């Protein structure tokens, strides 16, 4: 699951991140997990409402809400393009430094379709 989330985020994050970028990477993983889960909703109108809700919970002083919503939409479109039939729900996603290595962890739950 961690590889899939990183592939969704790939165009939006520097890779490999520096140790000092661990906090921003964790924030991006958390956002990617929330967008991934919202993207699982099959009804277009309900999915867009869920993405609106995800975007509405993000506060970045330097970005207007419409830019945040656009970004959330781009992440969702990327998830749906790369993994349209992956129905797993992301339950946790985070990165940590172990020794000199960066490790990205993500867990998921399989849902019934």
C-alpha positions in Angstrom: 0.0 0.0 0.0 2.8 2.4 0.8 4.2 2.1 -2.8 0.8 2.9 -4.2 0.4 6.0 -2.1 3.9 7.2 -3.0 3.0 6.7 -6.7 -0.1 8.8 -6.3 2.1 11.5 -4.6 5.1 11.1 -6.9 4.6 14.3 -9.0 3.9 16.4 -5.9 6.8 15.5 -3.6 10.6 15.6 -3.9 12.2 12.2 -3.8 14.0 11.1 -1.9 13.0 13.4 0.9 15.6 14.7 3.3 15.4 13.8 6.9 14.3 17.4 7.6 11.3 16.8 5.3 9.8 14.0 7.3 7.0 16.1 8.7 5.9 17.4 5.4 6.1 13.9 3.9 3.9 12.6 6.7 1.4 15.3 6.1 1.3 14.5 2.4 0.8 10.8 3.2 -2.0 11.6 5.6 -3.6 13.7 2.9 -3.1 11.0 0.2 -4.7 8.4 2.5 -7.8 10.7 3.0 -8.1 11.4 -0.7 -7.6 7.8 -1.6 -10.4 6.8 0.8 -12.8 9.5 -0.5 -12.0 8.4 -4.1 -13.4 5.0 -3.3 -17.0 6.4 -3.3 -18.5 5.2 -6.6 -21.2 7.9 -6.9 -19.6 10.9 -8.6 -21.6 13.5 -6.7 -21.0 11.8 -3.3 -17.3 11.4 -4.1 -17.0 15.1 -5.0 -18.7 16.0 -1.7 -16.2 13.8 0.2 -13.3 15.5 -1.6 -14.8 18.9 -0.7 -14.9 17.8 2.9 -11.3 16.6 2.8 -10.2 19.9 1.2 -12.2 21.9 3.7 -10.3 20.4 6.6 -6.9 21.5 5.3 -5.6 24.9 6.4 -2.5 26.4 4.7 -2.1 30.1 5.3 -0.5 30.7 1.9 -3.0 28.8 -0.2 -6.5 29.8 -0.9 -9.2 27.2 -0.4 -9.8 26.8 -4.2 -6.1 25.9 -4.7 -6.3 23.3 -1.9 -9.5 21.8 -3.5 -7.8 21.8 -6.9 -4.9 19.9 -5.5 -7.2 17.4 -3.7 -8.9 16.9 -7.0 -5.6 16.2 -8.8 -4.7 13.6 -6.2 -8.0 11.9 -6.6 -7.8 11.9 -10.4 -4.3 10.4 -10.1 -5.5 7.7 -7.7 -8.4 6.8 -10.0 -6.2 6.8 -13.1 -3.5 4.6 -11.6 -5.7 2.3 -9.4 -9.3 2.5 -10.5 -10.2 -0.9 -9.2 -8.2 -0.9 -5.9 -11.0 -0.7 -3.3 -8.8 -1.0 -0.2 -9.4 1.6 2.5 -6.2 3.1 3.9 -6.2 2.9 7.6 -2.8 4.4 8.4 0.1 5.9 6.5 3.3 7.4 7.8 7.1 7.7 7.2 9.9 7.3 9.7 13.7 7.2 9.8 15.2 3.9 10.9 18.9 4.4 11.2 19.8 6.0 7.9 16.8 4.6 6.0 13.5 6.2 5.3 10.6 3.7 5.7 7.1 4.4 4.5 4.4 2.4 6.1 0.8 2.1 5.0 -1.9 -0.3 6.1 -5.2 -0.9 4.5 -8.4 -2.8 4.9 -10.1 -4.8 2.1 -13.6 -3.8 1.6 -16.5 -5.8 0.1 -17.7 -4.5 -3.3 
